[in-house]
Amino acid sequence: MCALALFPLAAALATPGIAAPSATSGDASNELNVLHWWTSASERAAADHVAARMAEVGLRWVDGAVAGGGGGAAIKVLNERTLRRMAPKVAQLNGQSMSEWADMGLLLDLDNVAQRRNWSRTMFPQVMAQLTVRDHVVAAPLGIHRINNLYLNKAVFKQHKIELPSDWAGLERAAQALRAAGVTPVAFSDEPWQVATVFEALLLGEAGPALYRRMMVQRELQAFDDPALERSFKRLRDWRNMATGPAGTSQNGAPRERPWTELVADFAAGRSAMLITGDWARGELGTLGLEGGRDFECKAVPGTAQAHLYSIDTLAMLAGNLSSQAEQEKMAELLGSAALQLGYNRIKGSVPVRRDVPVDELDLCAQQSFKLFANPNTPRVPSLVHRMAFEEVGKNAVIETVHRFALDPNQTPAAAQRKLQGLLRALGPKSVKAAS
């Protein structure tokens, strides 16, 4: 949802005679219609788990899923429904986009829920920072995703007697050996948000957490002069080139836009051997019968082993005539409970937002992610692509710049760096403070 998409909404709400949108009329009091973009098999299963737990406490989840991995389509639908005064009672709104909606008075304050359930004590400070807009809690958290993951299919490496790599030199050697063995080395999609997700993980590896924050959180123009940015663009091109399959294979030729679930399916089936993406992929691998640590190796993108590039899934309660406030608050309490946190995140691939949830029942990859995020000495850095660091218009502009570079073999990494510098100058100072 870009600023242009928000403008008519803000203008409509400011027009005399047009009231703030209310929740969809005609729903039974215990029904909460939920707009979200969880549509893969694992995401659907995680949403179904929440719905089942809601039913146990007398609430009914009315599903409003909108397909689209990056969430852009769902945000457009949310905009349209709100303008038509048919806003859902609950909507997936992650990170910085919540500030725009909260500032227009469209989100229900959940301060009472947070105080009753002592969220400030039980939840990670970074989570509370993302939930809070102008000193008010405006959403309920579900899980923390790690973005800077490198997955390696252990069966493929074992079959072809190739050593599991841990640095860039090893990855390049492995890619050559895999291609010679008839395997596409890397699963890669040219879908814009997926390209940019890979890029920000590579940037973290080349720049390190401190410089990454200066770029993507503080937006220091001088930080974008650093050679690490040019190196990151070069890494992106090299990684994408590893996604070209051997001649005569089904993956032969340059990557194309494909849903992330197709990349995971290729990886699970051994048609590709390496994948950089968020740990939502781990949830999907679970639905395909694969387990982290046993069937695939979970590593960090080289250079990022000690850092946690994160995004947080959240559900906001839409403010209306307050007739459903009690049910919305009841749902928010449930979402933050330890039992739901464990069940939901086991399915989704993410990890709990609470510090007091035992995670020994999760797979080894999830345990690693949770322990790293929980360690106070870990550099935790917010994802730009997944709305943790930039507001919507800036996020979309950066994604577009990175995507254009990926698809244009004639654009040099240095030229891409200059374009990103120009973009940051055009965007001007940050208007929303991101968590660090």
C-alpha positions as CSV (number, residue, x, y, z in Angstrom):
1,M,0.0,0.0,0.0
2,C,1.7,3.1,-1.2
3,A,1.1,6.7,-0.1
4,L,-1.0,7.2,-3.3
5,A,-3.2,4.3,-2.2
6,L,-3.7,5.8,1.2
7,F,-4.5,9.3,0.0
8,P,-8.1,8.7,-1.1
9,L,-8.7,6.9,2.1
10,A,-7.4,9.8,4.2
11,A,-9.3,12.3,2.1
12,A,-12.5,10.4,2.4
13,L,-12.3,10.2,6.2
14,A,-11.5,13.9,6.4
15,T,-14.6,14.8,4.2
16,P,-17.5,16.2,6.2
17,G,-20.4,13.8,6.4
18,I,-18.2,10.7,5.9
19,A,-17.7,8.8,9.1
20,A,-14.9,6.5,9.9
21,P,-15.5,3.1,8.5
22,S,-17.1,0.5,10.7
23,A,-16.8,-3.2,10.8
24,T,-18.8,-5.1,8.3
25,S,-22.5,-4.9,9.3
26,G,-24.7,-7.9,9.7
27,D,-22.0,-10.2,11.3
28,A,-23.0,-12.1,14.4
29,S,-21.4,-10.7,17.6
30,N,-19.0,-13.6,18.0
31,E,-17.8,-13.5,14.4
32,L,-14.5,-11.8,13.4
33,N,-13.8,-11.5,9.7
34,V,-10.0,-11.6,9.2
35,L,-8.3,-10.2,6.1
36,H,-4.8,-11.6,5.6
37,W,-2.5,-13.1,2.9
38,W,-1.7,-16.5,4.4
39,T,-2.6,-18.8,1.5
40,S,0.1,-21.4,1.2
41,A,-0.5,-24.9,2.7
42,S,1.5,-24.1,5.9
43,E,0.1,-20.6,6.2
44,R,-3.4,-21.9,5.8
45,A,-2.8,-24.6,8.4
46,A,-1.4,-21.9,10.8
47,A,-4.5,-19.8,10.3
48,D,-6.8,-22.8,10.8
49,H,-5.0,-23.5,14.1
50,V,-5.8,-20.0,15.3
51,A,-9.4,-20.4,14.1
52,A,-9.8,-23.6,16.0
53,R,-8.4,-22.1,19.2
54,M,-10.8,-19.2,18.8
55,A,-13.7,-21.5,18.5
56,E,-12.8,-23.0,21.8
57,V,-13.3,-19.6,23.5
58,G,-16.5,-18.8,21.6
59,L,-15.2,-16.8,18.7
60,R,-15.6,-17.5,15.0
61,W,-12.9,-16.8,12.5
62,V,-14.5,-15.7,9.2
63,D,-11.7,-16.0,6.6
64,G,-10.8,-13.3,4.2
65,A,-7.6,-14.6,2.6
66,V,-6.2,-12.6,-0.4
67,A,-3.5,-14.4,-2.4
68,G,-0.1,-12.7,-2.9
69,G,3.1,-13.5,-1.0
70,G,4.2,-10.0,-0.4
71,G,0.8,-8.8,0.9
72,G,0.4,-6.0,-1.6
73,A,-2.9,-7.4,-3.0
74,A,-4.3,-7.8,0.5
75,I,-3.5,-4.3,1.4
76,K,-5.3,-3.0,-1.7
77,V,-8.4,-5.0,-0.8
78,L,-8.2,-3.6,2.8
79,N,-8.1,-0.1,1.3
80,E,-11.0,-0.7,-0.9
81,R,-13.2,-2.3,1.7
82,T,-12.4,0.5,4.2
83,L,-13.4,3.1,1.6
84,R,-16.7,1.3,1.1
85,R,-17.3,1.2,4.8
86,M,-17.0,-2.6,4.8
87,A,-13.7,-2.8,6.7
88,P,-13.0,-6.2,8.3
89,K,-12.9,-6.5,12.0
90,V,-9.3,-7.8,11.9
91,A,-6.6,-7.3,9.3
92,Q,-3.0,-8.3,8.9
93,L,-0.9,-5.1,9.1
94,N,2.8,-5.5,9.7
95,G,5.4,-3.1,10.9
96,Q,5.5,0.5,9.7
97,S,2.2,0.3,7.8
98,M,0.4,0.2,11.1
99,S,1.4,3.8,11.9
100,E,-0.4,5.1,8.8
101,W,-3.6,3.4,9.8
102,A,-3.3,4.2,13.5
103,D,-2.7,7.9,12.7
104,M,-6.1,8.0,10.8
105,G,-7.9,6.5,13.8
106,L,-8.7,3.3,12.1
107,L,-7.1,0.9,14.6
108,L,-8.4,-0.2,18.0
109,D,-6.1,0.5,20.9
110,L,-5.2,-2.7,22.7
111,D,-3.6,-1.0,25.7
112,N,-6.0,-2.7,28.2
113,V,-5.2,-6.1,26.7
114,A,-1.4,-5.5,26.9
115,Q,-1.7,-4.3,30.5
116,R,-3.9,-7.2,31.6
117,R,-1.7,-9.8,30.0
118,N,1.6,-8.0,30.9
119,W,2.9,-8.0,27.4
120,S,5.6,-5.5,28.2
121,R,7.2,-8.2,30.5
122,T,6.5,-11.3,28.6
123,M,7.2,-10.1,25.0
124,F,10.4,-9.2,23.4
125,P,11.1,-5.4,23.4
126,Q,11.5,-5.4,19.6
127,V,8.0,-6.9,19.3
128,M,6.5,-4.3,21.6
129,A,8.2,-1.5,19.6
130,Q,6.6,-2.8,16.4
131,L,3.1,-3.0,18.1
132,T,3.3,0.5,19.6
133,V,2.3,3.7,17.8
134,R,2.4,7.0,19.7
135,D,2.5,5.2,23.0
136,H,-0.5,3.0,22.2
137,V,-0.5,-0.8,21.4
138,V,-2.4,-1.1,18.1
139,A,-1.9,-4.8,17.1
140,A,-1.5,-8.3,18.4
141,P,1.6,-10.3,17.5
142,L,1.8,-13.8,16.2
143,G,5.4,-14.7,15.4
144,I,8.9,-13.6,14.5
145,H,10.4,-14.6,11.2
146,R,14.1,-14.7,10.4
147,I,14.9,-13.5,6.9
148,N,18.7,-14.2,6.5
149,N,18.4,-17.9,6.1
150,L,20.4,-20.2,3.8
151,Y,18.8,-23.6,3.3
152,L,20.7,-26.6,1.9
153,N,19.1,-29.8,0.8
154,K,21.1,-32.4,2.6
155,A,20.0,-35.4,0.5
156,V,21.1,-33.6,-2.8
157,F,24.5,-32.8,-1.4
158,K,24.9,-36.3,0.0
159,Q,23.8,-38.0,-3.2
160,H,26.4,-36.1,-5.3
161,K,29.1,-36.2,-2.6
162,I,29.4,-32.4,-2.3
163,E,30.4,-30.8,0.9
164,L,27.9,-28.6,2.6
165,P,29.2,-25.0,2.1
166,S,29.4,-22.3,4.8
167,D,31.0,-19.4,3.0
168,W,30.7,-17.7,-0.4
169,A,33.7,-19.6,-1.9
170,G,32.1,-22.9,-0.8
171,L,28.8,-21.9,-2.3
172,E,30.4,-21.1,-5.6
173,R,32.2,-24.4,-5.7
174,A,29.1,-26.2,-4.7
175,A,27.1,-24.5,-7.5
176,Q,29.6,-25.6,-10.1
177,A,29.5,-29.2,-8.8
178,L,25.7,-29.3,-8.7
179,R,25.3,-27.9,-12.2
180,A,27.8,-30.5,-13.4
181,A,25.7,-33.2,-11.7
182,G,22.5,-32.0,-13.5
183,V,21.0,-30.1,-10.5
184,T,19.9,-26.5,-10.5
185,P,22.1,-25.0,-7.8
186,V,19.8,-22.2,-6.5
187,A,16.0,-21.8,-6.3
188,F,15.3,-18.2,-7.3
189,S,12.3,-16.2,-8.3
190,D,12.2,-12.8,-10.2
191,E,9.1,-11.8,-8.2
192,P,10.1,-8.3,-6.9
193,W,9.6,-8.9,-3.2
194,Q,11.5,-12.1,-3.4
195,V,14.4,-10.6,-5.2
196,A,14.6,-7.8,-2.6
197,T,14.3,-10.3,0.3
198,V,17.5,-12.0,-1.0
199,F,19.1,-8.6,-1.5
200,E,18.6,-7.4,2.0
201,A,20.0,-10.6,3.5
202,L,23.1,-10.2,1.2
203,L,23.4,-6.5,2.2
204,L,23.4,-7.5,5.9
205,G,26.3,-9.9,5.1
206,E,28.3,-7.4,3.2
207,A,27.6,-4.3,5.4
208,G,27.2,-5.8,8.8
209,P,24.5,-4.9,11.3
210,A,25.8,-1.4,12.2
211,L,26.0,-0.2,8.6
212,Y,22.8,-1.9,7.6
213,R,21.0,0.1,10.3
214,R,22.6,3.3,9.1
215,M,21.2,2.5,5.7
216,M,17.9,0.9,6.2
217,V,16.8,2.3,9.6
218,Q,18.5,5.6,10.1
219,R,18.6,6.4,6.3
220,E,22.0,8.1,6.4
221,L,22.8,9.2,2.9
222,Q,26.5,8.9,3.5
223,A,26.1,5.3,4.4
224,F,24.9,4.5,0.9
225,D,28.4,5.6,-0.4
226,D,29.9,2.6,1.3
227,P,31.5,-0.1,-1.1
228,A,29.5,-2.7,0.7
229,L,26.4,-1.6,-1.2
230,E,28.0,-2.2,-4.6
231,R,29.3,-5.6,-3.4
232,S,25.8,-6.5,-2.3
233,F,24.4,-5.8,-5.8
234,K,27.2,-8.0,-7.3
235,R,26.4,-10.8,-4.8
236,L,22.7,-10.6,-5.9
237,R,23.7,-11.0,-9.6
238,D,26.1,-13.9,-8.8
239,W,23.4,-15.6,-6.7
240,R,20.8,-15.2,-9.4
241,N,23.2,-16.6,-12.0
242,M,23.5,-19.7,-9.9
243,A,19.8,-20.3,-10.5
244,T,20.4,-21.1,-14.1
245,G,20.0,-24.9,-14.5
246,P,22.1,-27.2,-16.6
247,A,21.3,-27.4,-20.3
248,G,18.4,-29.6,-21.1
249,T,16.9,-29.5,-17.6
250,S,13.5,-28.2,-16.7
251,Q,15.2,-25.3,-14.9
252,N,17.3,-24.4,-17.9
253,G,17.4,-20.6,-18.7
254,A,17.2,-17.5,-16.6
255,P,14.9,-17.3,-13.5
256,R,11.4,-16.1,-13.9
257,E,8.7,-14.8,-11.6
258,R,7.3,-17.7,-9.6
259,P,5.5,-18.0,-6.3
260,W,7.7,-18.7,-3.3
261,T,5.9,-22.0,-2.8
262,E,7.1,-23.3,-6.1
263,L,10.7,-22.6,-5.1
264,V,10.2,-24.5,-1.9
265,A,8.6,-27.4,-3.8
266,D,11.7,-27.5,-6.2
267,F,14.0,-27.5,-3.2
268,A,12.1,-30.2,-1.4
269,A,12.0,-32.4,-4.4
270,G,15.8,-32.0,-5.0
271,R,15.4,-30.1,-8.3
272,S,17.4,-27.3,-6.6
273,A,19.8,-27.5,-3.7
274,M,20.1,-24.1,-2.1
275,L,17.6,-21.4,-1.1
276,I,17.9,-17.9,0.6
277,T,14.6,-16.8,2.0
278,G,12.6,-16.2,5.2
279,D,11.7,-19.1,7.5
280,W,8.1,-19.2,6.3
281,A,9.8,-21.6,3.9
282,R,10.5,-23.9,6.8
283,G,6.8,-24.1,7.6
284,E,6.0,-25.1,4.0
285,L,8.8,-27.7,4.0
286,G,7.1,-29.2,7.0
287,T,3.9,-29.7,5.1
288,L,6.0,-31.6,2.5
289,G,7.4,-33.9,5.1
290,L,10.8,-32.4,5.6
291,E,12.3,-31.5,9.0
292,G,14.9,-28.9,9.7
293,G,18.2,-30.4,10.8
294,R,17.3,-33.9,9.5
295,D,16.4,-33.2,5.9
296,F,17.8,-29.8,5.3
297,E,20.5,-27.7,6.8
298,C,19.6,-24.3,8.3
299,K,22.5,-21.8,8.0
300,A,22.7,-18.1,8.0
301,V,23.6,-16.2,4.8
302,P,27.4,-16.0,4.9
303,G,28.5,-13.1,7.0
304,T,25.3,-12.9,9.0
305,A,25.5,-15.9,11.4
306,Q,25.4,-13.7,14.5
307,A,22.7,-11.4,13.3
308,H,18.9,-11.8,13.1
309,L,17.2,-10.0,10.2
310,Y,13.6,-10.1,11.4
311,S,9.9,-9.5,10.5
312,I,6.9,-9.9,12.8
313,D,3.5,-11.1,11.8
314,T,0.7,-9.0,13.5
315,L,-3.0,-8.7,13.3
316,A,-4.6,-5.3,13.9
317,M,-8.2,-4.8,15.2
318,L,-10.1,-2.3,13.0
319,A,-11.9,0.4,14.9
320,G,-15.5,1.0,14.0
321,N,-18.6,1.5,16.2
322,L,-17.0,-0.6,18.9
323,S,-19.8,-3.1,18.9
324,S,-17.2,-5.9,18.5
325,Q,-14.5,-4.5,20.8
326,A,-15.0,-7.2,23.4
327,E,-14.6,-9.9,20.9
328,Q,-11.6,-8.2,19.3
329,E,-9.9,-7.8,22.6
330,K,-10.6,-11.5,23.4
331,M,-9.0,-12.5,20.2
332,A,-6.0,-10.3,20.9
333,E,-5.5,-11.9,24.3
334,L,-5.7,-15.3,22.7
335,L,-3.1,-14.5,20.1
336,G,-0.6,-13.4,22.7
337,S,-1.1,-16.5,24.9
338,A,1.8,-19.0,25.4
339,A,-0.2,-22.0,24.2
340,L,-1.3,-20.4,20.9
341,Q,2.1,-19.0,20.3
342,L,3.7,-22.4,20.4
343,G,1.1,-24.1,18.2
344,Y,0.9,-21.4,15.6
345,N,4.6,-20.9,15.2
346,R,5.3,-24.6,15.0
347,I,3.2,-24.7,11.9
348,K,4.1,-21.3,10.4
349,G,7.9,-21.7,10.6
350,S,8.3,-18.6,12.7
351,V,9.1,-18.4,16.4
352,P,7.1,-17.1,19.4
353,V,7.0,-13.4,20.3
354,R,7.1,-14.3,24.0
355,R,10.3,-14.7,25.9
356,D,8.8,-17.3,28.3
357,V,7.7,-19.9,25.8
358,P,9.6,-23.2,25.8
359,V,10.8,-23.9,22.3
360,D,12.3,-27.4,22.7
361,E,9.2,-28.8,20.9
362,L,10.2,-26.8,17.8
363,D,12.7,-28.1,15.2
364,L,16.4,-27.4,15.5
365,C,16.2,-24.5,13.0
366,A,13.4,-22.8,15.0
367,Q,15.3,-23.3,18.3
368,Q,18.4,-21.7,16.8
369,S,16.4,-18.7,15.5
370,F,14.6,-18.2,18.9
371,K,17.8,-18.5,21.0
372,L,19.6,-16.0,18.7
373,F,16.7,-13.5,18.9
374,A,16.4,-13.9,22.6
375,N,20.2,-13.3,23.2
376,P,20.5,-9.7,24.3
377,N,23.9,-9.5,22.6
378,T,22.5,-10.4,19.2
379,P,22.3,-7.6,16.6
380,R,18.6,-7.6,15.6
381,V,17.9,-5.7,12.5
382,P,14.5,-5.0,11.0
383,S,13.6,-6.1,7.5
384,L,12.9,-3.4,4.9
385,V,11.1,-5.6,2.5
386,H,8.7,-6.9,5.1
387,R,7.7,-3.5,6.4
388,M,9.7,-3.4,9.6
389,A,12.1,-0.5,8.6
390,F,10.4,1.7,5.9
391,E,7.0,3.0,5.4
392,E,5.1,1.6,2.4
393,V,6.1,4.1,-0.3
394,G,9.8,3.9,0.5
395,K,9.8,0.1,0.8
396,N,8.1,-0.2,-2.6
397,A,10.6,2.2,-4.2
398,V,13.6,0.3,-2.9
399,I,12.1,-3.0,-4.0
400,E,11.6,-1.6,-7.5
401,T,15.1,-0.3,-7.7
402,V,16.6,-3.7,-6.7
403,H,14.3,-5.6,-9.0
404,R,15.2,-3.5,-12.0
405,F,18.9,-4.2,-11.4
406,A,18.3,-7.9,-11.2
407,L,16.5,-8.0,-14.5
408,D,18.9,-5.7,-16.4
409,P,22.2,-7.5,-17.1
410,N,23.6,-4.2,-18.6
411,Q,23.2,-2.3,-15.3
412,T,26.4,-2.4,-13.3
413,P,26.4,-2.7,-9.5
414,A,27.9,0.7,-9.3
415,A,25.1,2.2,-11.3
416,A,22.5,0.4,-9.1
417,Q,24.2,1.9,-6.0
418,R,23.9,5.4,-7.5
419,K,20.2,4.8,-8.3
420,L,19.6,3.8,-4.7
421,Q,21.4,6.9,-3.5
422,G,19.3,9.1,-5.7
423,L,16.1,7.3,-4.5
424,L,17.0,8.0,-0.8
425,R,17.6,11.7,-1.6
426,A,14.2,11.9,-3.3
427,L,12.5,10.2,-0.3
428,G,14.0,12.6,2.1
429,P,14.2,12.2,5.9
430,K,12.4,9.2,7.3
431,S,8.9,10.0,8.5
432,V,8.5,6.9,10.7
433,K,10.9,5.6,13.3
434,A,11.7,1.9,12.9
435,A,12.7,-0.4,15.7
436,S,16.4,-1.4,15.8
